[in-house]
Amino acid sequence: MKWIKGMAAMVSVAVLMVYSSCGGGSDPAPPITDVQLEKLRGTWVIQSVQGPGGNRTSEFPGFSLTLTGTNGNTTFNYTAANRPALSPWPASGTFTFDDQSPEIAIIRNDPSPRPAVLTAYRFLNNDSQLELEFDFDGQGYTRTKVVEGTWTFVFNAQ
């Protein structure tokens, strides 16, 4: 009888061990691009602009950038509002995440004749600010020296 009770206890322990090692059926982690899009999506209002020649914030009063898209897609949209005529930002376009580093870089696919622009991004102040930095070659403008060079935009979440 002791042998049967001992065997029953061992079987119970074995069953518990098997079930406790099974996964809880949790959902897999979402793709990094979906996580990053969730953080980027929305309207961002300009705080400061550094461009060729230094501080250019006064040239961008009321400038905002709206980023939209759907999780699971690979191409997303942007719209730039209240931009000056000579801006490194077209009025609208699309962007994708850089395959090598989607956590820190997007590729702006500006309308022709402009080439794609690799844009580094990072979040500041608990994700309430967005910093975008890129080199712009001025293509598409006759006065390229006004827009050609490195630009850094800092936006506040709206």
C-alpha positions, 0 to 999 in steps of 0.5 A: 500500500505504501508503494502505491501511495508513493507511486501516486505521489511521484506521478502527481509530481511528474504531471505538475512538472510537465504542466508547469514547464509549458508556456502560458500561451502568451502572444509573441512580441510585436515586430520592432517596426510596429512598436516604433510606429506606435511611438512615432505616429501622431502630430509633432509640433516644432520646438527647434531647428538647427540647419545650415548656418545655425539656429533656423527655428524662426523660419519654421513658425507653426511647423508640424509633422504628422506621421501616419501608418498602419501596423504590419505595413512597411510604408508609412506617410508624413505630412509637413504643415506650415513649412517655409518655401525653402524647406528640406521637408516636402509637403508630404511623402512616405517613409519606411524603417531602415532595415538595419536599425529600425529603432533609430532610423527611417528612410524618407522617400520624398517625391521626385526628383528628390532622393531618399533621405536616411533620417536618424531619430530618437525620443527625448523626455519620456517620449514626449519629444522627437528629434530628427537629424538628416543630411539634405543635398538640396536636390529639387531647389535652385538655391541649394545652399539655403537648404543643403547640409545637416538638419536637426529638428526637435518636435514636441508631441501634440 
